[in-house]
């Protein structure tokens, strides 16, 4: 599920544009990519529910415990996009430095 996001998201964009593409900016128009948003929503919901069900207490979800499930999943979606963007930037720097 996450592979689709990595393959299709334009990670070279700024985070604000990525959020807009995915419809994660509140009070904006509804011109977002529904397919990518659906994948992101399912990924975030899977992570959230598996954490709740299995009691893993992942570091990614530590400060989301007191929030409603809807708000927690929304914040988790934002974090997932930031993590993907950061991983892409690190990979890009590694390749520019001559790494394989």
C-alpha angles and dihedrals in degrees: 000000000000091000091067090056093049093047098045106032114096093230091178088074123094115266092249091057091046090051089050092049090052095043093245096131112095120229095017129121119279097249098125135129103265096194095053091043090052091052092048092048093050092047093050092046091050092051092046096047095043090051091050095044098045097034093228095152093209116199089238090066103036099110094039095071098099096046128095113263092250093053092042092053091048092052090045090055090054091050093049091054091048091049092050091048092049092048090050091051092049091049090049092051091048092053092046090052089059099260123143 
